[in-house]
């Protein structure tokens, strides 16, 4: 048995010993005596709590101390009190070398940014966080309060998060692309006492002013925070940051970030830095992060302090293989869970350096990531497949990876997550890194979610043994504490190689959410009620296959959330907004395949009587409506007017699968030879006009089948969705599986082969099938 498998087994079956040993890498105010046990908090004290069990229930710690203080002022022993020197306490000995180590590299390569690079040491970060925590404390914030942070990819965002953690204040970071109404929902649900915002974010076309968006959100929100701490950015050409209004445009008092920092540093009116960190119970939250729901209502995934710190500290060393001298470039956003975990907390818990990248992977050109890696000596790159599709599309021969002055010899690992990685992307960059990267450089595809907080599946790279070989198309093996099961709809585990629902058995791993903020009932209905009879298995909402070696391949979302460039978008929210447009009565949104972004929203809409018949004009109008109500990431790629409405969940899923199948067939005719047959099987896509043609053909064809092969005489063999009613099928179905094999499809009334060749599809079979040529008989539609 490979050591990773053995350790995973121990993390499940001897969790006390395993996780107490992992907890030794965290410095505790009150060390844990048990790894998992009954919570000490009541439901009234913990509106996010879920169930009686929790990780390290009798322990206390502070995440900010472990991320900053302990590196600058290392405790003399593991059991020493976690103290930081102040003017009123004896000084501890600092570690000058560690204090001078870079905590944050900020890279902002857009041409209108005057300061395209800066660095912040651990010592500088600690001083700023102490000061910013003093600002918050001076305005009455205390442990358990909530602060919403609406800021771009700048170090101040990370410092604000750490300042909150220092006080035991719960931070809730909102991605800077959300429209005012969506920000307002998060302000209302969190009942935050303060909002921290910046004056603008950056897009390739120029700065995007945030103040009008924040003012709009505060105006929409029924809950009014006590204050808005406002950072005015002065290094952006073409951006004049607005002057702070003490009374506030929305009735919320405004405070200038720089002025408030100066007041604390000068000690005005008794203000002072927050020298010490507030002890926080392990089962109390460090943050809440809102994720999309299928109904459009945001869900506040709440991360508990102890399990979060222990799991991230373990994973950054043993899964990601980092050391304190390494540099992480995680090309995500601090507004998403990947940014929380692997831009900020995990690298700093280890004492490593992290890059905050405020840019796009192809701006100013497709070599910006490689130049950043070369300049900063980046050892670990973590990004979404969307970014690499864009880079490869602009630089198909990887010439910019070989450009003069660019060296990738520091790069040991490329991590992929956020959406399914097609094998061609994995293979291309795996082979390229073997040539250009560090010795043994590899690609590590991993799978996780906002709820999990760290990878559910991946390959471990840093535990002292040779890592397992990555398998393109697979997301690796279950990670420590992740008790992964693949089950059918009744909760029975399926055979290896069969598709099923990916669930996790209780107890959930330490990094998992502790509940939903102010929504215990929502937690149960969203995650555990479906398999409640099986002990409350956690339903991820994803369909997957486990091979005989335990490798997991994620096949599709099992619900109505789509991934757009690595970002999760709830179709329910988009449908609500579309249906609120005066020209639309009903709307259905599905994910249409996109070669660059993985998926893009595609609308199926019923127009009101008398609405304009110009589809292009309607699409433009609807996208403007979506941009205003949700944000630019919600932009629809196309629209198909309907007269017949897909009312049922089965029909909705059929539309989605049909769109993918049709687009894949069209794209196969458009793919170039360099992509190869395997890339086409894995989901090669054509440009937008081909998606539109595919969807319109699907709309005109009112059949339940989601894929078909055309044969002689116009007869077709039907490929059906897994959850189609069995009584309605033209074949005796025993199970639905996903194969990537040569198919031979035959029609009952024509004993001739209709389609032969590689194809990936969900196939209803009338007898057990194995990975070999299949024969499916069906009647003519």
N, C-alpha and C positions, 0 to 999 in steps of 0.2 A: 504494500500500500504506500502510495506517495505521501510524504510528510504533510502536505497541505490537507489531504483527505483525513489523515490521522488527527491533525489538530482540529479540524472542523468537527470531527466526531467527539473529541474531548470537550469542545466548547458547548456542545449540546448535552452530553451525558454526564459530564463532571463540571458543570458550569461554575460551581462555587470555587473550586480550585483554579480553574482557568481564568475567570474574570477577576478574582481577588489578586491573582498574580499580575494581570494586565493593569490593575488599578495602582500598582506600585509606581508606575511612571507618572502619576499625578500627585501633586503636593496638596495634602488635605488639611483643612482646619480641624476636622474631626475624621480620622480615617475610618473606613468601613470595616465592620466585623463580619458582615454577611454580604454576599453578592446580590442575591435576589430574595425579597421577602415582602411582608405586608407593609403597606404605606402607613406613614404616621400622620398624614394629612387627611382632613375631612373633605367631603365634597364641597362644603361651604367655603373652606379655605382654598380649595383648588378647583376652580370652575372648568379646568381642562382635564382633570384626572380621569382615568379610565381603569376600572377594575381595582382589586385589592393589592395586586403585586406591583412592585417597582424595583429598580436597580439601586443598590447601595442605600437602603432606606434609612439607616441610622447615621449617615455620613454628612459632612459639610465641606464645602470648598468654594473657591471663586475662580471662574474661568479666566478672567482678566489677569489674575495673579499668575496663573499657569502659562498664559500666553506672553506676558511681558515681564512682570516683576522678578520671577524666579530666574530669568536669564540675565538680567542686569544685576540683581542682588541675590545670587544663588544661596539658598539656605545651607548652613554648614552640614546638616544631616537630614535624612529623609523624615525624621520625626520632629525636627525643629519647627517652632511656630512660624507660620507664613507672614513674616514682618517685612515692611518696606520702610527705610529710614525717613524721618521727618525732622523738622526743627525741634520737636518736643521729645524725641526718643533717641536713644543711642544709635549712632550710625553703624550699619552693617558694612562689611567690606564689599565693594562692588567688584565686578569682573570687567576691567576696562576693555579687554578684547571682545567679550561677548556684548558689552554695551555698544561697541562701535560696529558690530556686525549689522549688515543691512537687513532691516525687517521688510521694507516695502520699496520696490522699484515701481515708479509710475511712468508708463509709456503712453504718450498721447500724440500720435504721429500726424494728425490732420494739419493741413497747412495754415489754418487760421489760429492754431494754438501757438502762443508765443513761447511757452515753456513746455517743450515736447518731452523732456525727461527730467525727473528729479528722484532722489532717493532719500529715505528716512531710516535712520538707525534705530536699533532697539532702545537705546537710551533716549533719543529724541521722541520716539513714539510714546514711551512711558511718561515723559514730562508733559507732552500734549494731552494724553489721556487723563492724567491726574488733574490737569487744569480744566479740561472740558467736563470731567465729572464734577469738579468744583462749581462750574457754571450751573449744571443741572441741580446740584444739591442746594445751591444758593436760591433757587426758585422752587424749592420744596419737594423735589422728586425724591422718592424713597423706594426701598425694596418692594417689588410687587407691582409698582406703577408701570404703565405702558407708554412707550415713545414710538411714534411712527416716523420712519426715516425715508425721505423721498429725494434721493440724491444720485448722481451719475457715478461712473467708474473713476473715482478719485480717492486718494488716501484718506481724506477727511471722512468719507463714508465709513471706512473700516474703523477709524479712530472713534467715530461717534458710536458705533456698535460696541467697541471695547469699553468706552466710557459708561455706557448703560450697564454692561456686564459687571463693571467694577462696583457699581452701586447696588447690584441686584435688581436693576430696572429691566423690564422685558422689552427688548427692541423688536419692532416689526418693520422690516425693510420692504418697501414697495418699489417694484421695477419702474424706472423713470419713463417708460413708454406708455404707461396707463393714463387714460383720459380722466378728467375730473370726477365723473360719476363713479368710476371704478375705485379711484382713490377714496372718494367719500364713503363708499361701502366699507372699506377697510378701517377708516377712522371711526365710523359708527360701531362696527362690530367689536373693535378692540377697546373702545372707550378710552382712547389714549389721553394722557394729560398734556402731552407736548407733541409737536411736529417739528422735525428738523429737516430743512430743505436747502437746496442750492439754487442759485439764480438761473442756471442753464445746464443742459446736457449738450453733447456734440453728436451730430450726424454728418455724413460725408458732404452734404450740401451746405452745412453751416450750423451755427448754434441753435438750439431749441430752447426757448424761454420757458422756465418752469414756474415762475411766479404766477402768471395768469392761470395755470393749471391748478396750482395749490389754492389760489384764491377761489377758483370755481368749486373745488372740492369742499373747502370750508364753508362756502355758501350753500352747497347742496346738503351737507351733513347736518342731521338734526343734533348730533352730539358736537359740542364746541370745546375743543381743547383749551387749556389755559394759556398757551403761548406757542409762538412759532419762532424757532431759532433759525436765522436765515444767513447762509453763507453767500457772500457776493463774490463772484469769480471775476478777477481783474486781468486775467492773462489771455482772454479770448478776443481776437480781432472781430469787430462788427457786433460786439455784445456790450451794451451799457447796462450793468446790473442796477436794478431799481433801488431807490433809497428806501430804507426801512421806515415803515409807518408805525409809530408807537401804539396807535389805537387800532391799527389793523384794518385792511380793506374789508375783511369779512367779520369784523367784530372780535377778532382774536389778536391780542397784543403781539407785536413783532419785536424781536430782539436781534441785534446785529452780532453775528458770530465773532468777528474780530474785536469789537468793542467789549463784548462780554468776556472774552479771553483776557483782554488787557485788564479789566476790572479785577479779575481773580488774581492775576500775576502781580498786580499792584496792591492787593490786599484791601481794596476799597470797601468800607462799611462792613468789615469783618469777614469778607470773602476770603477763602483760602483753597488751596489745592486739596483734592481728596487723596491724602497720602496713602491711607490703608484701604484694603479691599474688604467689602462687606461679606461675611460668611453667608453662604446660601445653602439651604438643604438640597441634598442630591435630587430629590423628586420635585423641586421647584423649577420653574421654567427659566431658561436663558433667553429664548426668543420664541416668537410665533411668526409663521410665514404662511401667507395666504396662497392657496392653490385653487385652481379652477374647479368648479363643480358642474355636473351635467345640467343642473337646473339654472345655472348662472349665478347662484349665490356663492360667494367665496367662502372657503373653509380654512380656518386658522389652525394649521398644523402646529402643534406646540411641542417644542423640544425640551426635555428635562436635563438639568445641568450635569448631574453625575454621569449618567450613561452616555451622554453626548461627548463629554470630555474624554472618558476612558476609551470609547469606541473610536473616536477620531485619532487620538494619540496612538492607538494600536494600529489602525489601518494605514496611517501615513508612513509608518515604519515598515510594517510587515506585508501590507498589500501593495503599497505604492513604492516601497523600497527606497525611501528618502533617508538622508542623514542630515545633521545640522548644517553641514557645509554645502548642501544642495540648493538649487533654485527651481521653484515651481512657477511655470507659466500656465495658468488655468484661464483659457480664453472664454470665460463665461461672464456672468454679470453678478455683482453682489446682491442683486434683487432676486436671484434664484438660489435654490438649495445648493447647487454645485459651488456657487460663489461663497455662500456661508461656510461650507465645509472645507473646500480645498483651495479657495483664494485666501481666506482669512484664518479660520480657527485651526485646522489641522497643521499647516506649515508652522504657524507660530507656537503651537503647543510643543512642537519638536524643536523649535529654535532655528528653523531654516529661514530662507528668504523667499518672498513671494512677489510676483509681478502683477500689478493692477494695470490691465491693458485697456485703455480707453480708445478703441478704434475698431475697424473692420478688417477681416483677414485679407481683403484684396484692395485696401486703400492705404497709401497711394497706389500700390500695385500688389501683386500676389506674392511678393517676396518679403513683405513686412514682418511676418512671423519669423521667417528664417533669419533675417537680419537681427531681429530682437534676440533670438536664441544665441546667435553668434556673438553679439555685443555683450550680453549679460552672462554668458556661460550657463544658459538654462540647461538643466539636467532632465527635467520632466515637463512634458507638454500635455495638457489635458484640454480637449476641445470636442465639439460635436461634429459628426460626419458632414453636416451642412457646410461647415467652414472649409473642410478639406475638399468637398465637391467644388466649391467656388474657387479655391486655390488651384485645383487640378484643371478646372475648366479654363482658367486664365493662363495656366502654365502647364500644358499637358505633358511636356517632356521634362518637367522639373528642372528647367534651365536655371531658374532663380535660386534653387537650392544649391546649385553649383557655381553661382556667380562669383566673380573675383572678390576676395575679401570676406566671403561668407564661409564659415566653418561650423559644421554641426557635430563636431567630434565630442562635444560635451553632452549631447542629447542621448540619454540611455533608454527612455521609454516614451511612447506616444499612447496616451489613454484616450479612449473614445467612449462617449456616453451621451445621453439626451434623446436618442432615437436609435432605430435599428441601423446597424452598419452593414451595408451590402458587402459581400466578399471581395468585390473588385477593389473597393477603397482600401480595405484592410491589406490585401495582397500587394497593391501598388506601393503603399507607404512602408509596409514591412520590408519589401525588397529594396526600396530606396534607402531606408535607414540602415540596412545591412551594409550598403555601399558607403553611405556618407556619415552615419551616426557613430556613436561610441561602439567599442567592441561589445558584441552581444546585444546591441540595441534591438528593441522589439516593439510590437504593437499589442496593446492590452485592451480589448473591448470589454466593457463592464456595464452592468445593468442595475439601475436603481430608480428611486423616485423621491419626490418631496417627502413622502411619508417615511421612507426608510432612513434618510439622512446620510447614508454611506452605501457603498456597493452591496447589493444583494448577491450578485455573482461577479466574479473576476478571477484572475490568476494572481497568486501571491508572488511577489518579486523580491522580498527583502528578509527572508527568514533563515538565511544561511544554507539554502540548498538550491540546486539548479531548478529554475522555474519550469513548469510544464509548457509545452509548445502551444501557442495560440492556434485556434482552429477558425478560420474565416467563416463567418455566419453564426458562430456561437459566441455567447457573452461570458463564457468561462464556467467556473464551478461555484457552488454556494459558498458564501463567506462565513466567517466565524459568527456563531450565534444565529445564523439564518437557517431555520429548519424548513427547507423548501419542499413542497409537495406538488405534484402535477395530478389533478383530479378531474373527474367528470362532473356534470352538473348535480349529481347526487352525493358528491363528496367521496366517491370511490377512486382510489389511486389507479391511474391508467397504466398500461404496459409501457415499457421503455420504447421510445420511437413514436408513440401516439400523442396527438395533440390533446391538451386539456387546459384547465384553469390553473394558473400559478397562484398558489396560496402559501401562507406561512403558518406553521403551528405555533401555539403559545408555549412559553413566553416569547414575545418578540425580542429581537436583539437589542442591546443597550442603546444603539443610535436611533431606534425607531421613535416616532412621535408618541407622546404620552397621552394624547387625546386631542380634541378640537376645542379651541377657545370658546367658552360659553355655549358649548353645543355637544353635550354628552350623548343625547339621543341621535344627533346627526352622525356621530362616530359609529355607533352601533349599526345604524341603517346603511351607512356607506361602506363599512369594512367587515363587520363580523356577523351580521344577521343572516346572511345567505347560507353560511355553514355553521350556524349556531349549534346544531345537534352534534357537530364534530368537535366540540370544545371551543367554539368561537374562532375557528381559523380565520386569519386575516386575508381577505380577498384583494389581491392587487389589481384586479380588473384586466389582467393581461393573459393572453393565450401563449402557451409555450410547449416545447418538447424537450424531454431529457433523453440523451443517448445512453448506451450501455456503460459508458465511462463516467456518467454523471454530469457531462457538459450540458448546459442549458442554452437553447435557442429560442429567442423571443419572436413570435410570429406576428402578433397583432394586438392592438388594444381590444379588449372585450367589451368596452363600453363606448360612450359617445364623446370621448375626448380625443382630439387629434394633436399630433406633434407638428408644429410649424417652426422649422429652423431650430429644433431643439426646445422650443417653448410649448407648454401645454395650453391648449385653448379649448374651453368648454363650448361644444356646439350649441348647447341650450341657450347660453348667453347670446351668441351670435344670432340664433333664430329669433330670440325675443326682440333684439334690436332691429333686425330686418323686418319683422312683422309689425313693428311700430312705425315703419315708413308709410306715408299716406298712400302710396301706390301699390302696397303689398298687403294681401289678406293673410296668407300663411307662408311659412318658409321652412325649408329643411336644409341643413348644412352638413356636408360630408367632406371628408378629406380626399382631395384629388392628388394623385402622385405628381411630384415635381422633382426634376433631376437635381435641382440646386438645394431646395429646402426640405426635401423628403416628402412633405405634404403641404398643400395649401388649401384654404377653405374654398369650397365650391357650393354655390347656392342653387337649390331647386325651389322655385318660388311660384306662387299663384298670385297673379296680378289682379288688381281690382278692375272691374268693368270700366272701360273707357281709358285705361292707362295707356301711355304711349307704347307702340309696338317695337320701337327701336331698342333692341337688346343691349347694344353697346352703350347707348345713352343711359339706359336704366342701370346698367352695371356701374357706370361712372357715378351716378347719383347715389346709389346704394353705398358705394365705397366711401364717398364723402360723409354719408350718414354714419357709417361704422367708425370712421376715423374720429368723428366728433364724440361719439358715445362710448367707444371702447379704446381706440388707439390705432396707430397705423399698422400694427402687426396683424390686425384682424382683416386686412384687405382680402376681398374675394378675388379668386383668379378667373372666375367665369360664372355665368348664370344661365339656367335653362328654364324658360317658362313652362308651366305644367297646366294641364286641365284635369288630370287625375292625380289625387294626392296619396303619397305613400304613408298611410295612417299608422300602420303597425310597426313595432320594433323590428320584426322580421323583414318587412318591406324596406325599412330604412337601411338595415344592414345589407340587404340585397343591392340597393342602389350604390352603397359605398363599395362593396366588393365588385360590382359590375363596372364601376368607374375605374377601379384599379386594373381590372382584367383588360378592359378595352384600351386603356391608356398604355398598358404594357405591350399589348399586341401592336398598337400603332408605333410605339417607340422602337420595337424590334426592327421595324423597317427603316428607322432613321438612325440607329446606332452605327457608329463607325467600326471598322474592323479592329481597331486597337482596343476597344472595350472588351471584345471577346464574347463568346457564347455564354460564359458563366455570368458575366455582368448583366447580360440581357435577361437571363433567367431570374436573377436576383432583384430585378425591378428597374431596369433601365427605363427612363422616361423621355418623352419627346417634349418639344416646346409647348407654350401655352395654347397655340392654335390647335395642336393635336389633342390636347386634353379636352378642349371645347368640342371638337368633332366627336371624340369618344363619348363624352357625356350626352351630347345631343342624340347620337345614335342609340345610346342606352335608354334615353327618355322616350324615344319613339317606339321602343320595343318593350311592350308591357308584358314581360314574362318574369316568373320568379327566379329563374336560373341566373346565376351570377357569372357564368363563363361558359363558353361553348366552342366547339371546333367545327368549322364549316366543312361539309363533305359533298360528294357528287350528288347531283339532283336536288341540292338545296337542303338536304337533311342535316340536322345538327345533333351532337351529343351534348347533354346538359351537365354542367357542374353546379352543384347546389350548395347553398349556405348550410352550415352545420346545424343551425337551429330551425330549419324548415320543417313544417309538420310532416311526419313520416307518411301519413295517409295520403298526402297529395303528390308524393313522388312517383315517377313512372318506373322506378326500380325498387327492389326490395333492399332497403338500406339497413345495414347493421352498424356501421360506424362511419364517421367522416374523419379523414386524416389529411395531412399535408405531405406530399411527396415531391421530390425533385428528380424525376426519373423519366426515361422515354415512355410515352404513352401510345397505346394503339386503341383508338376509340372506334367502336363499330355501332352501326344503327341496325335495329332488328329487321327493318324492312329492306335494307340494302346490305348485303354481306360483303361490303367492300370497306377497306380502310379509309377513313375520312381524314385523319390527321396523324402524322407520325413525327416524332422528334422531341427534343427536350422541352419541358414545360413544367412550371410550378403552379399548383392550383390545389384548392380544396376539392377532394374527390369523394363522392359517395360510392361505396363499393358494396356489392351484394355478397361478398365472401372475404375472408381474411386475405390481406395482401401483404407483400413484402417488397423491399426495395429492388424491384425487378420490373420488366415490362408488364403492364397491366392490360387487361381487356375488360372494357365496360360496355354492356349492352343497354340500349334504351330504345324507347319507341320514338317515332318521329313526332316532333312538337306539333 
